[in-house]
Amino acid sequence: MDSRLLDGVGWVATAVFVASYFCARVHTLRRVQMLGAAIWVAYGIALHAMPVVAANGLVFGAAAWTLAKTRREAI
């Protein structure tokens, strides 16, 4: 993969995570966190950086779990 494209993926992931801090609704926050984590996982896979993949896989899982939990509690 072209290093400029790979850098672009990293910057997009960074921008998505920063944007998550501006989410007013919890459900939106979790979805944006999941999107950012998924992009970071793809970035980590492209770099063969397993710590990046693992850390963001855990972030994705935690965001998904808390999103599902808040949805169940709302019912």
N, C-alpha and C positions, 0 to 999 in steps of 0.2 A: 504494500500500500504506500502511496506517495506520502512523504513525511508532512507535507503541507495539509493534505486532506486529514491525516491522522491528528495533527495539531488542531485543525478545525473542529474535529469531533470532540477533543478535549475541551476546547473553549466553549462549545455548545453545551456540553455537560456542566461546565462551571456556571454558565449563564442560567441554565435551568435550575440548578441548586440555589443560586443567589435569588432567583425569582421566587422560589418557594417561600422565602422569608416575607414576601409581600402578600401572601395569600391570607385573606381574612377568614375564609371558611375552612374548617378542619378537613372536610372531605377533599376540597380542592388542594389543600396543602399536601395531603397524603398522595394524591394522584401525581402531583408535580414532583414530589420526592421520588416516587416510583419511576417516573419517566427519567429523571436525572440519574438515578441509580442504574437503570437499564442502559442508558447511554454510556455511563462509566464502565459497566460490565463489558460492553462491546469494545470500548477503548482498551480496557485491560486485556481482553482476549487478543486484540490486534497487536498489542505490545508484548504478549506472552508474560504479563505481569500478574501472577496469581494473587498476590496480596490485594491488588486493586479489584480483581474479580471477586475475591472472597469478601472483602469489606463491603463492597457495594451490593453483593448478593444478600448479605445480612441486612443492609439498609433497606433493600427492596422488600425482603421478607418481613421485616419489622413494620414497615409502612403498610404493607398489604394486610398484615395481621391486625394492626390497630384500626385500619379502615374497616375491615370486616367486623371487628368488635364494636365499633361505634355504630355501624349500620344495624347490627343485631340489637343493641341497646335502644335504638330509636324506635324499634318495632313494638 
